[in-house]
Amino acid sequence: MFTGLIECTGEVRSVSIESEDVSRIAIRAQRIAREITRGESVAVSGVCLTVVEITGDVIHAQIMGETQRATSLGSLAAGDMVNLERAMRADGRLDGHIVLGHVDDVGRVTRIENFGLTCRLWASVSRDIVWGIAAKGSVSLDGVSLTVIEASYQEFSVGIIPATLRDTTLGRLSIGDPVNVEIDVIARYIARMTSCESSPVSVFTKDADASKKAKNSQITWDKLKGLGWTPEG
């Protein structure tokens, strides 16, 4: 579990193929490498990976094929910069928001509006997850915790302060670049509740009355709309 507050950026030193479905990435992480031990989790541009080796100031992690396909890590090459964050401590402050390191979609930067030292960045995502991004809510872009300014059915925007532009890879983004997007964890469960044809009660019980009551109590799009809810908040 992470917070979306980037500790430092790291430089990809190499990406090599270990087997048919596994690649190894080596990242120079001078600021945090000596504080990491083998087996720890680290978020690499928003993707939770397990450290399998440390050599000096370089950390090594393995990436399975599914992760390469479902995130932007599959396109990384030597010289690329990535955002790094170690797992959150249980006795630490929970700044940012809860980030799992499980990417929901690879979005694309569609617009960048500069306002002096700050900027407003727009990104497009698939319709499968855009509903889970709401104005004033939280979203993670390449592992960075950000607040959503506006959300539509095709894209959303976030504001980025000077410190974030300077200390993360977001300041290097251009129109068309891919970004790893993770929606708020609560939205994941709302999605599950609204998409299931039957509730846990009706799945695990033979009680017809309980099943019927559970089905009638489900949250649905029609019920939410009837209460005045819209994807834009």
N, C-alpha and C positions, 0 to 999 in steps of 0.2 A: 504494500500500500504506500502511496506517495501523496504529496501535497500540491504538486505542480509548481513549486518554487525551485527553480533551477539553481544548482550549486555552482556549476561551471560548464563551459563548453569543452569538448574534446575533439581531437583530430583523428580521423580514421587513418590508421597506418596501413592496414591491409584487409582484404576480404578474400578468403580462400575456401575452396570446396573440400569438405572432409569426407562426405559420402553423397550418395544420390539425393538424400533429402536433408542434409545438414551442411551449413556453412559456418565458418568461424570468422568472427570479426575482431580485430585488434584495434584498440582505441587508446591514444595517448591521453591520459587523464592526470596530468601532473598534480593538480590540486587535491585530488581525493584518492588516488591509487594506493597510497601508503596507509590509508585508513580503511581499506576494503580487504576482506578476507575471502578466500575461495568458498563458493557456495552462496554468497550473499546475492541479493537482488539489486539491480540497478536499472533505472529507467533511461533508455537511450532514445532520445527524441520521442518520448511518450510511450515507448514499448518496454515492457518489463522483461528483462533478460537475466539469466543467472551467470555470475562470473565463474569461469572454470579454471582460470589461471591468471596470475599476476607476475609480470616480469619487469622489475623496475617501476617506471611510471606508466606502464602500458597494461591495460586490463583486457582480458580475452573472454569472449562469450560465444556461445553457439546459437545459431538461428535455424530453426526448423523450416521446412519448405512452406508450410501454411503461413508462418509469420512473414516470410519473404513475399508471399503473394498478397497478403492482406494488409500490409503496411508499406511505408516508403523505404524500409530498410533493404529491400531487395534491389534497390537501384543505387545503393551507396557504393562509393569507390574511394580509393586512397586519396587523401587530401580533403575530403568532405568534412564539414564540421557538424557535430551533433550536440544536443543538449543532454546534460547528465544530472541525475538526482539519485542519491542513495535512498533506500527504503526509510520510511518515517519511523522514528523511535516512539515507543508507547508512552514514554514519559516526557515527550517533547510537546511543543505548542503545535496545534493544528491550524496553521496558517493556510492561505490558498483555499483549496477544497479537496475532498477525497478523490484521489486519482488512482485507478487500479493498474494502469499500464496495459489495459486491454483495449486496443484500438477498434473503434466501431466502423470507421470508414476512412479512406484516403480522399480528402477534399482537394480542391484546386483554388489557388488564389485568383480571384476574378477582378478585384479592384484594390488599389491602395491610394488613400487620400492623405496627403501630408498636411499637417497643421503646425508649422514651425518645428518644434522638437518632438511633437507627438504625431501619431498617425492613426488612421482608421482603416482596418484591413477587412476586406470582404472575401469570403470563401464559399464555394459551392459544395454541396454534399448530396448524396443520393436521397430520394424521397423516403427511403426506408428509415432514415434516422433524423431527417430534418425536423420532424415533429417533436423530437426530444430536445430541441434547442429553443429556449425561450428568452425573450428580452429580460434583462436583469438577472438571468440565471448564469450558471457557471459552465464553462466548456474548456477542454484542454486541447491546445494546438501544439503539436510537436512536443508535448509534455509540459507546456507552459499553462498555468492556471490563469484564465482570463474571464472577464465579465462580458456577457453578450449585450450589445447595444440595441440591435434590431434583428429580427428574424422573419423570413418570408418562407414561401413554399419551395424556393430554389436555393437560397443562400442566406448567410447571416453575416453580421459584422461585429467586430470587437475593437476596442480602443487599446492602444499600446503606448505606455509611457516611455520616456527617454531611457530610464534604467534598464527596462526590459529589452528595448531595441539594442542597447549597447552590450548587455550581458548574456544574451541568448542568440540563437540563430535567426530569430524572427526579423531582425534588422537586415538580414541578407536576402529576404524573400523578394521575388519578382512575380509579376503576373504570369500565371500558368504553372507555377511551382506546386508540387504536391505537399500536403500537410497531413500529418496523422491527427485524426479527430476522435476524441473520446467524449461522449455526452455524460451528463451527470448520472451517478450510479442510481439515484432514485428513479430517474426516467426509465432505466432499464426494466425495473420491476413494474412500473405502470404499463409499459409495453407488454410485458408478459401477462398482466392481468386483463388487458383489453383484447389480447389476441387469442387466448386459450378458449377453446370451444366448451370446455368444462372446467370447473374449479377443482381444487384438491379434494374437496369433500366428495364430489360426485365420482372422482376417479378411484378413491380408496374405500368407498363404502358401497354396500349393496342396498342401502336404505333409499328407496325411491323418493320418499318425501324429502329427505335431506338433500338428495340430488336435485330435486325440483327447486327447493328453496335456494340452494347455492347458485343454480343457473339464473334464477330471477334476481339475485343480488349482485350479479356480475356488473362490473363497470364496463360500459360500452361507449362508442363514439356518440351514438344518439343521445344517451343519457348526459354525457358531458356537454354536448351542444345545447341540450335542453336547459342546462344550468347556466348557459351563457359563456361556456369556455370555448376559446379558439386557439389554434396553434400559435398565434401571435401574442397570446397572453391577455 
